[in-house]
């Protein structure tokens, strides 16, 4: 199955060029770090779902930059490294989607990372499959994982929304997001992951506004 091959590629393309920070190292009083959070559900049966595209992006970033996201801290899998010459923490909450804030809030607080340096990556039903939308801040838009994070961090943190499209016919959205991507989606999903990785690098290098101007220009829907 193509999604299995894609998942294997994401998991196995490890470049050993970065070191991770030990769990015992104390955080600095003023953090220049960025926290990159991918949202998803934990467990093998969910890992290739549309709802888990945020996890897929974090796994791809980890593979490309040699970051081991395998340390458990505050209900989160985390890994430290460098991307685009910036110090980053990659994070995958292990709370299940609807309680993501219970993981993200404590991690941001522990490392003294301000909301402006927290980028949350997640699936978006209201964007066509394959499109992305960076935003500086905003509401949850009906996404329960984002609602939970907003309860902990407030609204003023950047986010990267990844379009998965609307469900066909009368399929309930809750059922649609928990389905795997279809084989016919393969080319679009591969390109989506690649574009999202580049957008994260642009955010780290140039800031949210310049990254938005570059990656939102071809998207006409909110």
N, C-alpha and C positions, 0 to 999 in steps of 0.2 A: 504494500500500500504506500502511495507516494508520501503521505503525511508521516509515516514511520521513518522513511528515508530522510525526510527533511528534519525530523526530530533528532535522528541520529547524527546528522551533519551539524546541527546546532550544538549538540551535547559533546561532540568529539573533536571539533576544530579548536583545540586549545593551543594558544601561543604562549610559551613560558617566558614572558618579558616583564612581568610585574610581580611585586611581592605583596602579600597581604599582611595587614596589621594584626598582631595577636590580640585576643580578647582581653587579656590582662592589662594592656596598655591604656593608660588613662586618657580621656579626651582632653584636648587643649581648651583653655578658658574661652578663646574666641576661635570658632571653627571656620576655616576657609573651605571646608569640604562641601561636596554636593551629595545629596541622597537621591538616587535614581530608583524608583519603586515601580515594579511591574505587578499588576493585580491579576489574580487568578484563584482558582480553587485547588486545594491540595488533594493528592491522591491520583493513582495511575489512571483511573477511569475518566478523569477530567483533563488530563494534561494536553490533549490535542483539541479540546473544545474551542469554539469561537470565543467563549468567555475568558479563555486563558491566553489570549494573544499578548497580554502584558508580560506574563511569565516568559513567553517565547522570545520577546525582545530582550529581556534581561539575560536569558540564557545565551542569546546570540552575542550580546555585548561582552558577556563573560568569556565566551569562546574566543572572540576576536582579540581580546586584550589580556588574556591569561589570568583572569580573576576567578578564584575558586569561591563560588557562592555556596558554601556548605557548612558554615558555622551557625549554630542556633543561638539566637540572642533575642530576648523579649518577643517570643512567639514569631520570630522571623528568621529566614535563612539569609545571611548576609555575607558579603565579601568585600574586601578593601583592595583598591588598586588605583591605576591612573588611566584616564581616557581624555584624549585631546589635551594632554599636558595638565589636566586638573585632577586633584585628589577626589576620588569618588567612593561611595559605598553603594554597592548594588544590593537591592533588597527584594525578597519575595515573601510577603506575609503568609504565615501558616495557620491563620485563624479561620479560614474559609472567607469567601468574598465579602459577605455582608458585615463582617466584624473587622475589616482591614484596618480601621483606625486604631483598634486596640493594639496593633502591632506597630504601625507607622508612627503614632504619637510618641510612645516611649523611646523608639530608636532615634527620632529627631531630637528629643529632649536630651538623651544620654550624650549624643555627640555635639550638642549645642548648635544644631544646624537650623538656621532661620527658615521660615516657610518659603521665602523667595528662592532658596537653594534646594528645595524639595521638588523634584519633577516626578509626577505620577503618570504612568502609562497604562491605558485601559481601553477596552472595546467600546465602540459607539454604534448603536443601532441606527441612529439618525444620520449617519454618513454612509455614502455608497461604499461597497466593498473595495478596498484598496486605497482609499483616500485617507489623508491624515489632517489633523487640525491641532495646532499648538495654540494654547491660550494662556494668558498671564495669570488669570484668576477667574472666578465664577462660581456658579452653583453646581449641583450634582447632576442636573439633567435627568433625574429618574434613575441614576445608577446607584445601587445600594452600597457598593464598596466605597464610592466617592462620598456618599452621605455620611458614612462612618468616619472617614478621614476628616471631612469638614467639621464634624463634631469635636475633633481633637485639635485641628490646626486652624480652623476658620476657613474663609473662602480665598484668602490671598496667597495662594501657591500656584505655580505653573503646572500645566498638565498637557499631555500628548494623547489625543483621542485618535483611535484607529478604527476606521470604518469597516464594519462587518455586514452592513446592509440590513434591510428589513426582512422578516420571515415571509415565506411565500404563503399565499392564500390566507386561511384562517388559523394558521399555526400560532399558538401563543408565544410571545417573545421569550418567556422563561424556558420553554422547551427548545426554541431555536438556538439560544446562546449556549445551551448545554450539549449541542450536537457538534461533532467534528466537522471541520471544513471538508467540503466535497472534493473529489478528484478534479472536477472541472475548475475549481478555485485555485489549483496549484500555481499557475503562472502569476496570478494576481497576489497571492499570499507571499510568495517568494519575493516579489518586488516590494510589497508592503513592508516586509521585515527589513529589507535592505534600505529602503527610504527612511524608515523609522530610526534605524541605527545612525544614519547620516544626520537626521534631525536632532538627535540627542547630542551628537558631537557639535553641531552648530550652536545649540543652546549653551553648551559648556564653553565654547570658544568665544561666541559673539554676544551672548545674552538672549533673553527671550524675545525681545522686539525684533532684532535683526533675523533671528531664526524664524519668527512668524512671517516676516515679509518675504522670506525665501520659500518657505514650505506651505504657506497657506494661499499662495497667489492663484492656484488653479482650482480652489475649492469655493463653491458658491453657495453652499448650504451650511446652516448652523446646526 
